[in-house]
Amino acid sequence: MTEHIKEAGYPGQIDIGGSRSAVTYKLKARKEDDGAFHVAVSLTAPRDWLLKNGFRKEATLVRQDGNRVPVHFEETLNVADNISVTLRADDAVVGSMEELRKKFPELRAN
């Protein structure tokens, strides 16, 4: 059975070709039955800002610690999509709690 470790939002920035905007990104950490830790990273951004800055499918999230994470939209973004869209990174998988805390220092706080 999957064990939920932590889920919280953190301030960061979204970067599209050098254009940046403040966003809140969410980390959702869980421990799987095999002992591996999985972390899902996502953010919600305004569709119109994304389109104005040339976004179609991929951007970069700049996390609190400066690490850059590629994020993507499932399809090609266009004006028919919702006003706010969710971008996701591929799940990160780490083998230990120590490695989890090192790779995601945000998760160390309460």
N, C-alpha and C positions, 0 to 999 in steps of 0.2 A: 504494500500500500504506500502511495506517495505521501510524504510528510511535508507539509507547508512550513517553510522556515521563516520567511519574512516577505512583506510586500509594502513598498512605500514609494513616495514621490520625492524627487530631488530637482533642484534648479540646474539647468544646463543651457546649451545653445544648439540651434540647428544651423548647419552651414550648407549653403548651396552655392558652389562656385565662388566662395568668398563673401557672399551676402549672408549675414547672421541675424538671428532673432532669438530672444529668450524663450525658452520652453521649460516645461516641467516634464521630466522623464520618469518612468516607473520601472522599478526593478521588482521582479517576483521570483524569489528563490524557493526551490523545493528539493527535497532529497528523495531520490527514486529507490526502489526496492534493491537495486544492484549496488547501492551505496554512493553512487555518483550524485553530484549536486548540479542542478540545471537552473540557469538564470535566464528569464525572459526579460528583454528590454523593449520598451515601447514608449511612444510619445504621441500626443495629439497636437496637430498644428492647423492653422487656418488655411483652408483650400486656396483662397484668393492670394494670400501672401506667397504660398508655394508656387502657384502658377505665374505670378508676377515676376518671381525670381528664377524662372526657367525650370522648375521642378517638373518632372514627368513621372519618374519611377523610383529614383534613388537620391539620398542625401547623406549627410554625416551629422551624427549627434556628437557634440563636444560635452563630455561629462564633467562633473565638478572637479575631478582631479586632472583634467586636461586630456584624458584619453579620448581618442576618436573611435567611434563605432559606426559602421555603415548601417543605415536603416533604409527600408524600402516600403513601397506601397504595392499591394498585390497586383494591381493592374496599372495601366497608364492613366495618370490623373487627368481629368478634364472638368469643365464647368458643370457637367451633369452630376458630379459627385457631391457628397454632403459638404456643408460649409466647413466642418471640422473633420479632418481625416486622421486615422491612426496609422502611424508608420511603425514597423517592427524590425528588430535585428534578429538574425538567426540566434537561437538559444546558445548560450555559452555552457559548456559542460566541463566541470572540474572534478577532481578525484577526492578532495578532502576539504574539511572546514577551514583549515589553514590556507589552502590555495584559494578558496572562495573569498576569504577575508582579504587576502593579498590582491586578488584581481578586482574585487569590488569593495573597496574600503568604505563606501557609503553604508554597507550592510553592518559595519561594526557598531554603529551608534544604536542605542536602545532599539 
